[in-house]
Amino acid sequence: MHITIAPGVRLFVDVEGPGLVPDGPVMREKPTLVLLHGGPGYDHSGFKPAFSRLGDLAQIVYYDHRGHGRSDRRPPEEWTLDTFADDVVRLCDALGIVKPIVLGQSFGGFVAQRYIARHPAHPAKVILSSTSPHMGLARKLAMFERLGGAQARAVAEAFWTAPNATTWAEYNRVCKQHYNTQPPADEHAAARIVFNEPILFASAGGEQQTMNLLPGLAHAQCPVLVMAGEDDPVCPIEDARDIAAALPAQWTELASFANAGHGAWRDQPDAAFAVLRRFIAC
């Protein structure tokens, strides 16, 4: 379904599970888990069906960022982390969600970090999964070289220093295979993505090059779980450690996963979802 969050701005939203469930003589309210997908340029479909295993604990809200996926297309001046972060609040207001648990994966984690900085009192909890606070190109290149040799390093450097259709095609061919330690659980997952390529190049070649999200993390006012795969080349484990160090210590938990890459829940689902379940339930 499409939800209007501002004049002329509609986001595609899908809700899994009830918010109220029978519990003896009362109706118990489950927390709402709002999922912020990766990218930029991708959609929410990568969360499905994996995150359904949290449906007994939380009502799950999937959506496509402004201009992404099945959401309405929007002009380039709106493709900013500030706008995407504010959209989390706008969407919650439109749906009547109070104190959500917000999970940002990769690019969605950039958005979630800006959301912490701009709206620290809004969430009940935040989960930052396989994400970075800055470009950190040297770390990316070192990891790609470790996993794929000199060719992977060179191709990664070509894309991240000049994102365009040509460098993206070669990056997809050479580098994307190193994102994860396990083969895709669903061979059709990539085909289901509704991809908006111009947003990728605009963001990867623009805001991502200079962003520094670390200062804003000090504003956090709720528990924050930072999750990272130890073999993630695009958001290396050192980036997760930077994030955890910038957050208030009393709110922060860092969970790292061996033999896992970009999205520990993809490569080590039992271990990752066990951590997620505990964090959501506590």
Secondary structure, DSSP 8 states (H G I E B T S, - for coil): -EEEEETTEEEEEEEES-SEEEETTEEEE--EEEEE--SSS--GGGGTTGGGGGTTTSEEEEE--TTSTTS----GGG-SHHHHHHHHHHHHHHHT--S-EEEEETHHHHHHHHHHHH-TTS-SEEEEES--SB--HHHHHHHHHHHHHHHHHHHHHHHHHS-SHHHHHHHHHHTGGGS-SS--S-TTHHHH----HHHHHHHHTTHHHH-B-HHHHTT--S-EEEEEETT-SSS-HHHHHHHHHHS-GGGEEEEEETT--SSHHHHSHHHHHHHHHHHHH-
